[in-house]
Amino acid sequence: MDNTKDSYKKYNKRNPMVRMERDVYDRLVDFCNENDLVISSTISRFINYSLNNVEIKEVSVPTEELFIGNEKL
């Protein structure tokens, strides 16, 4: 992943917004309601935790392909 300053997209810095799947949002709202939490601070904490604990690993998956002579079918 290229993290140079030039590679960053231009985002709305005044009103940051993140889109998510509706069912994920509904689960978040349920969680916050059940625990008397504010959605914005809760999602910020969840994301911060994830970013601090994520590990990206490259994996290779062997595949089989059918050839006759040098021609792939």
N, C-alpha and C positions, 0 to 999 in steps of 0.2 A: 504494500500500500504506500503510495507516494504522499508523504506528509509535508512537502515543502510548502512554503507560504504561498507560492503561486498556484498551487493545486487546489487550494480551498475554494469552495463555491461561495458565491455572495448570498448570504442569508439575511432575512429581515431581522436586524439586531434590536429594533425597538420592541417588537412583539414576537418573540420566538414561539414557534408552534411545531409540534410533532404530530404527525398523523399515525393512527394505529387502527388495527382491526376493531370492529365494533364489539365483538365478544370479549376482546382483551380489555377494552375500555369499561364494559359492563362489569367484568370481574374486578377491575380496579375500584370502581365506584362502590361495589358491594363490600370489598375489603375495607375501604376507607369509612364507609358508613358503619360497618360492624365494629370498627375500632376507634371511632370518633376522630378521624384523621382528615387533614386537608389534602385534597387530590394533588395540587401542584407541588407541595413540599414532599408528599409521599412519592410521587413519580420521580422527582429529582433525587431523592435518596436511593430509590431503586436503581436508577440509571447510574448514579455515582458509584454505588456498590458494584454494579456489573462491570463498569469500566475499570475499576480498581482490581477486579478479580478475574477478568476474562483472559483466556490464553488461546491464541490462534495457533493451530498446528496444521501443517501440510501433510496430507495423506495421499498415497497413491493406491489406486485400485486396479489390480491387473484385469485385463479384459482379453477375451479370445475373439479373433476374427477369422473368417473363413477365406482361404486363398486357394486358387488353382493356378499353379505356376507362380508368376509374379502378379497375378491379377486378383485384387480383393473383390469378393462377391458381396 
